[in-house]
Amino acid sequence: MRCVVTGAAGFVGSHLCELLLARGDEVTGIDCLTDYYDPRLKEAHLSGALAHERFRLHRVDLLEAPLEQVLDGAEVVYHLAGQPGVRPSWGAEFATYVSRNVLATQAVLEAARRVGPAKLVYASSSSVYGDAESYPTAETVRPRPVSPYGVTKLAAEHLCELYRSGFGVPTVSLRLFTVYGPRQRPDMAFSRLVSAAVRGGEFELYGTGTQTRDFTFVGDVVRAMADAAASEFTGVANVGGGSRTSMTEVLDLVTELAGAPVVRRLPTQRGDVRDTAADTRVAFQGFGYVPSTGLREGLALMVEAERSTVPAAAGLLAAAGARS
Ligand code: UGA
């Protein structure tokens, strides 16, 4: 099968490319390697895929790419590219979020409308819910984002629904719940925490540590994407990890697995939701989704990956984490 993956060099994108290649697909990646974090890290993420004869990369911005040409002949388009991160999306940065999350998605949908892939899978986000009215949260709960980032992810999701109902583009929007695993973005909690525990340095804990997340292992997420693409399902579905854990519990787990990190407490950050928890019944009914990697197992894989990272790459990671 021929697939296109936007955001191929990102954390989730690089794992997805590897899964699709392992399944025998022909994969075209699109990524302009933005400097949200060190592009050399993204190149490193892609090294496995780049070595593969069925993979090729277009290093181009979605808003400048000849998208109809690139998407032509693709059976599935996985649209993962975007500007991530809830906390930095305020102020002047918002323009970048609108451009990379809303305008870029509209450009992908316009191209898809013309070339007609069998499925378009959009990587949406649990951040569309904000502080939800109920937990575990079902897709029918009214979305009320509390970050500008969440607003742009929701806008792009609405665009997917519009192109589905208006033009018959078979879109699936997967609301991903705090994805973690090896190669996690250096601005996210687990990569910072595991690095602090394995290599030393401080972990800055925002808020009291009582905030909870439905952390989802990246292997489960990319499997959900491929399974959703292969199914008849269209519409919106949550993809969560199956349990709700506080940051204090995560700290305890990491301490058990890798030793105690030094923790510095900072105030709760604007844009952070208090809790997330996914009701995954729609994903189960739609494409058989059941998360298979528990938090302890997934964190152990992150610790193992951190320990085996060569010092030069670890330096890159630390620098990228400090900058973002
Ligand atoms: C993550 C991603 O960053 C978003 O791109 C994604 O859309 C979102 O998940 C989602 O599920 O929709 P977040 O839940 O904030 O957002 O993920 P983390 O950065 O891993 O944060 C988890 C918790 O740890 C938050 O409460 C955060 O405040 C806290 N945290 C994060 C810290 O205490 N210290 C840090 O250095 C980073």
Residues whose N, C-alpha, C, O or C-beta is under 5 A from the ligand:
A	BS01	UGA	P84 G85 V86 S125 S126 S127 L176 F177 T178 V179 D187 M188 A189 F190 R192 E204 L205 Y206 Q211 D272 V273
